Amino acid sequence: MSIRHGLLALLERGPRYGSQLRTEFESRTGSTWPLNVGQVYTTLNRLERDGMVAQGGEDAAGHALYAITDSGRAELRTWFEKPVDRTSPARDELAIKLAMAVGASGVDIRDVIQSQRRHTVKAMQDYTRLKAQALIAVESGGARERDDVAWLLVLEQLIFQTEAEARWLDHCESRLIRLSATAADTGSATATTTRTARAATGGTADGTAEAPTATAPTGADTAPTRTAPPEAASPVAGAR
């Protein structure tokens, strides 16, 4: 979040003092990103050091006023014209949490996802309710219409963000289910292949060798077949 550019944008409307800038910043953004006075004055000091703001006297109550300089206006125009850089995205705690939950001991990532989903849906409902209130304020055309429109835009960004987060959580859960099913199928196929290979080489499913099957002995160990000896030639017959 660029606080410095937010303060420059408010100062372009005229000189402001520190606590006034804080109040207007939070009013414009619906206190989504609250500031403290110390943070505001630290930023103002840096802007003054860089020549983008200058102190311009005091108001009736004695508050030191800050005014934007030409250099500050040029910086503000550049900020409005330049797209927000996404090549180095800000750290997202939820993405980091889920990344670390994968394979973490004693952590069921599905429970993490479900818990976050409940919170995300609740936040979406709250933002939607606030959006309805902001729309009523904008349509009424009150004195703070500019701030109401700004707050409405911020709310709609938050709603889109939470909707995307809910879809991403659903995607993460589906992804884990598919990966789990794929791992189970792969393990089953591997076990089947192993059993087939061991059976083909005389092994068993648990890797031990099968006991040989007993067969009848052959060759010299075979008992001889007994046959009747040939009868001797009768001497009587031979005399004849």
Secondary structure as the mmCIF struct_conf table of DSSP 4:
data_model
#
loop_
_struct_conf.conf_type_id
_struct_conf.id
_struct_conf.beg_label_comp_id
_struct_conf.beg_label_asym_id
_struct_conf.beg_label_seq_id
_struct_conf.end_label_comp_id
_struct_conf.end_label_asym_id
_struct_conf.end_label_seq_id
HELX_RH_AL_P HELX_RH_AL_P1 ILE A 3 LEU A 11
TURN_TY1_P TURN_TY1_P1 GLU A 12 ARG A 13
BEND BEND1 GLY A 14 GLY A 14
STRN STRN1 ARG A 16 ARG A 16
HELX_RH_AL_P HELX_RH_AL_P2 GLY A 18 THR A 29
TURN_TY1_P TURN_TY1_P2 GLY A 30 SER A 31
BEND BEND2 THR A 32 TRP A 33
HELX_RH_AL_P HELX_RH_AL_P3 VAL A 37 ARG A 49
TURN_TY1_P TURN_TY1_P3 ASP A 50 GLY A 51
BEND BEND3 MET A 52 MET A 52
STRN STRN2 VAL A 53 GLU A 58
TURN_TY1_P TURN_TY1_P4 ALA A 60 ALA A 61
HELX_LH_PP_P HELX_LH_PP_P1 HIS A 63 HIS A 63
STRN STRN3 ALA A 64 ILE A 68
HELX_RH_AL_P HELX_RH_AL_P4 ASP A 70 GLU A 81
BEND BEND4 LYS A 82 LYS A 82
HELX_LH_PP_P HELX_LH_PP_P2 PRO A 83 ASP A 85
BEND BEND5 THR A 87 SER A 88
HELX_LH_PP_P HELX_LH_PP_P3 PRO A 89 ARG A 91
HELX_RH_AL_P HELX_RH_AL_P5 GLU A 93 ALA A 101
TURN_TY1_P TURN_TY1_P5 VAL A 102 GLY A 103
TURN_TY1_P TURN_TY1_P6 SER A 105 GLY A 106
HELX_RH_AL_P HELX_RH_AL_P6 ILE A 109 SER A 140
TURN_TY1_P TURN_TY1_P7 GLY A 141 GLY A 141
TURN_TY1_P TURN_TY1_P8 ALA A 143 ARG A 144
HELX_RH_AL_P HELX_RH_AL_P7 GLU A 145 ALA A 200
TURN_TY1_P TURN_TY1_P9 THR A 201 GLY A 202
STRN STRN4 GLY A 203 GLY A 203
TURN_TY1_P TURN_TY1_P10 ALA A 205 ASP A 206
BEND BEND6 GLY A 207 GLY A 207
HELX_LH_PP_P HELX_LH_PP_P4 THR A 208 THR A 208
STRN STRN5 ALA A 209 ALA A 209
HELX_LH_PP_P HELX_LH_PP_P5 GLU A 210 ALA A 214
HELX_RH_3T_P HELX_RH_3T_P1 GLY A 219 ASP A 221
BEND BEND7 THR A 222 THR A 222
HELX_LH_PP_P HELX_LH_PP_P6 ALA A 223 ARG A 226
HELX_LH_PP_P HELX_LH_PP_P7 ALA A 228 SER A 234
HELX_RH_AL_P HELX_RH_AL_P8 PRO A 235 ALA A 239
#
